[in-house]
Amino acid sequence: MFTGLVEETGEIVEVREGPFLRVRITAREVLSDLKVGDSVAVDGVCLTAVEVDEGGFWVELARETLRRTAPTWRVGHRPNLERALKVGGRLGGHFVTGHVDGVAEVVAIREAPGAKDYFFRPPQDLARYVAEKGSVALNGVSLTVAGLKGQDFFVTLIPHTLKVTNLGSLKVGDGVNLEVDLIARYLERLIKGE
């Protein structure tokens, strides 16, 4: 479980193909107490640290993970990083599981007073889980949906978020990892009686 409050952006410095995609990520903050077997949200994807050293850590991605996430697993990408929530820790964002639901596409960016509005198009089957003033996680960042426009939604990013996450580098056409609100998913299942 995560909060969606990014601790830092790392950098992917090596990628190895195989039965699993092995990815090495350099970091500072998340390494302070990270050990093999710990969970780390990497752009919102809950992954297990399989090797840890003084400069970074390795993760392995299964084909299912690659199928559901944005195609950013390449050298040079700067993913958002967050360690798992500790029991008794402060929950400042919202409950983020690290189980990405799909990829949302940036369809527009507009200047807002002191901020920027980013418009996203979620996969059609996920749009129903996005509600105005509800929560989403985009590349692991806990955000409030500022508004809806048809199937699309937008979030307003303040200068701090633009500076400390990788969302500020997004361009129209880019994909981001989308995790919809967990409560909305359970509520739908309860209502359907499944």
C-alpha positions, 0 to 999 in steps of 0.5 A: 500500500502506498500514499501517492506522495512521491519521495523522489524521481530516480533514473532508469540506467539499465534494462535487460531483456529475458523471461522478465524485464530487469530494470536498474533504477538509481535513487537516493531517498528510497535507498535509505532503508530499502532492502531486497524483498521490499515493495517500491512504487515505480511510476505507480507500479508496485514492484519488488526490489530484487537487488539493492546496493549503494547507488540503486536497485533492480526490479523485475517486470512480468509480461502482464505488468508490461502489457498494462503500463506505459511504455517508459521502461527504457534507459533515461526515463525518470520514474516517480518513486515511493516506498511502501506505507509503514504501519502507523505512518501518515497517510497524506495522499489516498490509498494507492495499491500500485496495481495499475489499471491501464494507461491514460493518454495526455490529450491537452495541457493548458495554463491555469493561474499559478498551475497547469491543467493536464487533460487525460483520456483513460481507457474506455472501460476505466472512465466510469471509475473517474469522478469529479473531486475523486482520486486517481493515481497518475504515474504513482502521484495521488491527485484529485480530479478537477473536472470531467469533459466527456470521457476525459478528465483533468487534474490541476498540477501545482508548481511543487508537483510539477517540480518533484514528479515526472508529470511536469515533463509530460507532452500531449500524446504521452501515456501515464500509468493510471490507477483508479480509486479503489473504493469506486471499484469495490462499490461497483462490485457491491452494487452489482452483487457479485 
